[in-house]
Amino acid sequence: EEAEQASMTLGCAIGALCVTTILVAVCSEFLVNSLEEVSAKWGLSEVFIGLIMLPIIGNAAEHATAVTVAIKGKMDLALGVALGSSVQIALCVVPALCLIGWSMGKPLTLDFHPFETIILVVSVLVVNSTVMNGTSTWLDGVMLAVSYCIIGVAYFFRRETKIMGEITCVCGTECCIP
């Protein structure tokens, strides 16, 4: 296998990375600020937009990279790109956000409701069954895509959970005291 030649110098690559990072940060800020308005205008919950729609849109470049390297036959790299960001979020970003929130007096708990816990466990099992044997088929891809669609539909029809004091309300009204 031939080694690929660099088309940029190290300094140019670092500069491009810094400029791109700043542009992504600005665009992300606009995106987050418009989330509430889009949610109200389209009639979608913020949870659905945040868990289903934003990852598709926000990771489009990552998806394109994974597909491109997979077409070139570099499946190890494609798998690394596809699963790498999930591992980074789980092992780096979430703990960092918990610590930052705690230092700001706005704790971020990882106390998931049973619905989110079941979705997480099933997702891990599906991905694990796909990558466990080291090979993939079209059926594995279909299984992953269908799993994502099922999760999307579940979150689309799921009612928001509102917490008022110690009472957790799932009826969608101000409070549903039993």
N, C-alpha and C positions, 0 to 999 in steps of 0.2 A: 504494500500500500504506500502510495506516494505521500510525502509530507507537503502540506499546503504552505505556500509562501505568503508572508504578511504583506498586505496591500497598504498599510498605514504605518507610520512610525509610532513609537510608544507615546511620545508627547502629544501627537495629533490624536491618538486614540483616547488618551486621558482627557484632553480638552473636549473632544466630542462627547465623551461620557458625562462630563460635568455639565455641559450645555444642555444635553438631552435630559439629564436628571432635573435641572432647574425647570425646563419646559414641562416635563411630566408633573412636577410638583404644582406648578401654576394651573395646569389643566385639571389636575385632581382636585384642587381647591374649588375651582368653578363647578366641577361635577358634584362634589359633596354639597356645595351651597344650593344647587338646583334640585337636589334629591327630594326635598319636601314638596316643592311646587309640582314636580313631575308626578310624584305619588298622588297628589290630590287631583291633578288634571287627568291622569290616565285611570284613576280608580284602583291603583295597585298599592299593596302595602309596602312600606319601606323595607320590611324584612325580606319580602320577595325580591324587590329590586336589588337589595344589598347582597343576598345570598345566591340569586340565580342570574340576574341580568348583568350586574356589574362585573362578575368574574369572567363572563364570556367576552364582554366588551374590553375590559381592562387587560385581559391576558391574550388579546388577539395576536400580538406580535410573538408571544411565546408559543401559541398554538401554531402559527405559521412556521416558526423555526423548527418545532418538533416534526411537523409534516414534511418540511423541506429536507431535513437530515434523514428522516425515515425513507423518503423517496431515493436518497443517495445510498441507502443500504446501511446506514450507521445507526442501527437499532439501539445500541447501548446509549449513545448520545441522545437519541430521541426519548428514550425512557427516562434518562437523567433530567432532561429539560422538562418533561411532562410531570414527573413526580417531585423534582427538586424544589419547586416553589412551595408545594404543600408541606414538605418537610421543613423548609425554612420558616414558614408561617408558624407551624406547630412548635418548633424547637427554639425559635429566636424571637419572632415578632410578638406572639401572644404573651410569653413571660415578660418581655420588655414592656409591653402595654400595661400589664398588671402592676409592674413596679412603678412605672410613670404615673399611672392613675392613683396608686397608693400614695406616692409622694405629693400629688396635687390635691389629695383629700377626696378624690372621686374613685373609690375602689372599683375595679373590674373583677367581678367574681366569675369563676368558671363553674358556677352552679347551673348546669343545664337542666332543662325540663325533660321529662321522659321522652317526649317526641324528638327533641334534638339529639338525645343520647342514642335512641334507636336508629335514627338516620345516620349518625356518625359510625356506629358499630356496623351497620349493614354496608355502608360505603367502604369501610376498611376491609370487610370480608370479601366484597366483590372485587376490589382492586387486588387484594392478596391472592384470590383465586386466579386472577388474570395473569399476574406476573410470577407466580410461584414456580411454574415449570420452565421458565426461561424462553418459551416460544409463544407465538401469538397467531391467532387465525382471525378471519373476518368475523367469526362468531363472538370472539372475545371483544372485539370493537363494538359490535352490535349490542352485546350485553352491557358494556359500559355506557354507551349512548342511551339505551333504554332506561338504565338505572338513573341517569341524570334527568331524563324526562320525567320519570316517576317522582323523583324528589321535587322537581320543579312544579309538577301538578299538585303534589301534596302541600307545598308551601303556598301555591296560588290560592288554594281553597281553604287553607288553615286560617282560623280566626286569630287575631292578635291577642296576646295575653297582657292584661293590664294589671299592675300591682298597686294596690291602694292599702298602705299600711301593711298589715300582716295577711290580708286577704288577697288571694290570687283569683282574678276574674277572667274568665275565658268567653264570656257571652257577648263581648263587644260593646256593652253599654258602660255607663259610668261605674257601676259596681253591682255585682249580683250576690248580695249577701244571702246565704242559704237560710 
